[in-house]
Amino acid sequence: MRNGAGKSVGLIALFLVLGAILGGIIGELIAGYPLGGVTPLLVKTYPVFDLPPVTINLFVVKFVVGLSFHPNLISLLGMIGAYFLVRRF
């Protein structure tokens, strides 16, 4: 499926996830450096959703599945940057 710019939705989603991951890593790296008192605001996580782990026991295999999304401000900026990057190229 393609959007109006000719990019596939999967490609945009991939870039958004990679931007969030890269932003989260950068946020963790700058957490130890004081940036004029702004650092706590940039690296504080905000819970968007949290699905608790569900265990499925099939007696031979046990699956534990859960999902949570707790971005920080830097990871959101990474997602925005990735979106503009994929739109530009």
N, C-alpha and C positions, 0 to 999 in steps of 0.2 A: 504494500500500500504506500502510496506517495502523497506527500502534502503539496501545497501550492508551489513551493520552491523547487520541487523535483527530488527532494531528499526522502529516503524511506523513513518511516516512523521508527523502525528498528535501529537505524543509524543514529537518529536523534536521541533515542532512549539510551543507546550505548554511550554517546558523548555526554549525556546528562549524568549517567551513573559514574563514568570516569571523572567528570568534573567534580562531582560530589566527593569521590574517594580522594582525589588529589587535593581538594580543598580541606578535607578532614585531616589528611596527613600534614599539610602545611599548618593547619590550626594546632595540631599536636606539637609540631616543632616550635612554633612561636609561643606556646603556653608558658615556657620557662623564662621568656624575655619580657621585661617590663617595657611596654611601648607607650609610655606616658599615661598609664592607668587605663588604657583602652583594652588591654589584653583580656581581662576577665569578660568583657562584653563580647569579644570576638570568638572566644573559645567555649563559652557557656553553651551547653546543649539544650535543645528545646524538643521535648517529646511530641512528635506529631501523631504517631500511632504505635501501639505495642500489642502484638498478639502473643499471648503467653505460649510457651512450648506445649505441644500436644504429643503424647506418646502413643504410637500404634505398635502394639506387640503382636507379631504374627508367629510367635513361638520359635521360629527359626531366625527371623530377622526382626530387629526392633528399630523403628524409625522415630526420631524426635524432630519435630518441625515447629519452628517459631519464627516470627519476623518482627522486627522493630525498626523504626526510623526516627533517629534522634540527631538531626543535623545541628551544626553550629553555624554561626554567621559566615565564617570563612568557606565552609562547604557550600552554602547557598550562593555565595559569590562565585565559587568555582563552577556551579551549575549554570549560572547566568553567563559566565564567560564562555563555557563550553557551548551553550546554545548559540551565542553570537558567532563563535568560531565556526560551527557547523553551518550556520546560515550564510556566512561569508564565502566559504569554500564549498 
